Amino acid sequence: MKNLTILFISLFSFSLLATPLVPTDPEHPGSLVYNYDYQKIIFEAGNREIVFYSPLLNNTNQKVPLIVFGHGQALGYKQYEESFIHFARKGIAVVHPQYDRNFFDRKWRRMAADYNRLVAITINKYQNLIDTSRVVYSGHSKGAYIALLAAGSDNLPVNLKATVLFSPAGFDEELLQSMDSTVPLTLIRSKDDRIIKRELNFEIYSKAPSLYKQFIEVENYNNLEAGHFFTLTKSTLFGGNDGPTAFHHHGMWKWLIGATLDTSLDNPYIYGAETITSGTNKMTHEILKSW
């Protein structure tokens, strides 16, 4: 009987570690309380695929923020789709632009120009839906590198609300300095990222001309290592069969939604007290800020 009790406690403890820390406050950006259903539309522009997610609105006069998300190397929209659907159901449109031509594409500035071009096509196509004053550029790894270049390119189609990047894989000194210094920049990496070195991401943070910039380093969650892939499930990056983990709710989802909703660097989930919370009182992430 004693052995059975120990086994039960062990299994119960493991289930607690494996269960996502889901926010109970319905106003929290990572909560699973939704006001909208969503639609997903795939279309092509110049032999490039654009995947667009948007909330289904009752008010046809309503306009919504837009998150533009660049994929990592050898990844596509399906690896991030769980997050994209969450954003759409929270009332935020998402576009996944296929900025590269293939796996071996290394023409970084052209990819950045294509990123902007595909965003411009999407905004023009859905101009009655998208609030162009609330556009956030984002991406992961290679996609974060391209989003960073795009933010400093001369064909940027809108004035950005913010730039939120997950482990950018590189930068271009000239285009970095061409970025609008008034647009807040958030760089996010894992302390255990073995693919992209801390020195690279910190160099981007140090050299960026942004007046309001921050550098967030993510701690490991219990039973879940936050490596370069910011493992949000145990099966795939940013989405998968095992369902979302704590990092969905208290990391990527919170930061990106907070950035779209911010008014004057006062949103608590991206620029305030809740920025580095992880859903557990025993752990917080580390942050450097310029203000």
MOVENSUL-V220607 format. One record per backbone hydrogen bond with DSSP energy under -1.0 kcal/mol. NH is the residue of the N-H (numbers start at 1). CO is the residue of the C=O. E is the energy in kcal/mol with one decimal. If there is no record, write none. Layout:
NH,CO,E / NH,CO,E
This chain:
5,1,-2.2 / 6,2,-2.2 / 7,3,-2.3 / 8,4,-2.4 / 9,5,-2.5 / 10,6,-2.4 / 11,7,-2.6 / 12,8,-2.7 / 13,9,-2.7 / 14,10,-2.4 / 15,11,-2.2 / 16,12,-1.7 / 17,13,-1.8 / 18,14,-2.1 / 19,15,-1.3 / 22,20,-1.4 / 28,25,-1.9 / 31,28,-2.0 / 35,89,-1.1 / 36,89,-1.3 / 39,54,-2.5 / 41,52,-3.1 / 43,50,-2.3 / 45,48,-2.3 / 50,43,-3.0 / 51,96,-1.9 / 52,41,-3.2 / 53,94,-2.8 / 54,39,-2.1 / 56,37,-2.5 / 62,59,-1.6 / 64,129,-3.0 / 66,134,-2.3 / 67,93,-2.5 / 68,136,-2.8 / 69,95,-2.3 / 70,138,-1.5 / 75,72,-2.0 / 80,77,-1.3 / 84,80,-1.9 / 85,81,-2.7 / 86,82,-1.5 / 87,83,-2.4 / 88,84,-2.3 / 89,85,-2.5 / 90,86,-1.0 / 91,88,-1.5 / 92,87,-2.1 / 93,65,-2.4 / 94,53,-2.6 / 95,67,-2.4 / 96,51,-2.8 / 98,49,-1.9 / 99,97,-1.9 / 105,102,-1.4 / 108,106,-1.7 / 111,107,-2.3 / 112,108,-2.2 / 113,109,-2.3 / 114,110,-2.4 / 115,111,-2.6 / 116,112,-2.2 / 117,113,-2.4 / 118,114,-2.8 / 119,115,-1.8 / 120,116,-2.6 / 121,117,-2.0 / 122,118,-2.0 / 123,119,-2.8 / 124,120,-2.3 / 125,121,-2.2 / 126,122,-2.1 / 129,126,-1.7 / 130,126,-2.4 / 131,64,-3.2 / 134,131,-2.0 / 136,66,-2.7 / 137,162,-2.0 / 138,68,-2.3 / 140,70,-2.2 / 141,166,-2.7 / 143,140,-2.1 / 145,141,-2.1 / 146,142,-2.3 / 147,143,-2.3 / 148,144,-2.1 / 149,145,-2.1 / 150,146,-3.0 / 151,147,-1.9 / 152,149,-1.2 / 156,153,-1.2 / 161,135,-3.3 / 163,184,-2.2 / 164,137,-2.6 / 165,186,-3.0 / 166,139,-2.4 / 167,188,-3.0 / 169,141,-1.7 / 176,172,-2.9 / 177,173,-1.9 / 179,176,-1.2 / 183,180,-1.6 / 185,212,-2.4 / 186,163,-2.7 / 187,214,-2.7 / 188,165,-2.5 / 189,216,-2.4 / 191,218,-2.2 / 193,190,-1.5 / 201,197,-1.5 / 202,198,-3.0 / 203,199,-1.9 / 204,200,-2.0 / 205,201,-2.1 / 206,202,-2.8 / 207,203,-2.5 / 208,204,-1.9 / 211,181,-3.0 / 214,185,-2.1 / 215,288,-2.5 / 216,187,-3.2 / 217,286,-2.5 / 218,189,-3.1 / 221,224,-1.7 / 224,221,-2.1 / 227,225,-1.4 / 230,227,-2.0 / 243,240,-1.2 / 245,232,-1.0 / 248,245,-1.1 / 249,245,-1.2 / 250,246,-2.9 / 251,247,-1.0 / 253,248,-1.6 / 255,251,-2.9 / 256,252,-2.4 / 257,253,-2.2 / 258,254,-2.2 / 259,255,-1.9 / 260,256,-1.5 / 261,257,-1.7 / 262,258,-1.1 / 270,267,-1.1 / 271,267,-2.6 / 274,268,-1.2 / 275,272,-1.7 / 283,280,-1.6 / 285,276,-2.4 / 286,217,-2.2 / 288,215,-1.6 / 290,213,-2.0
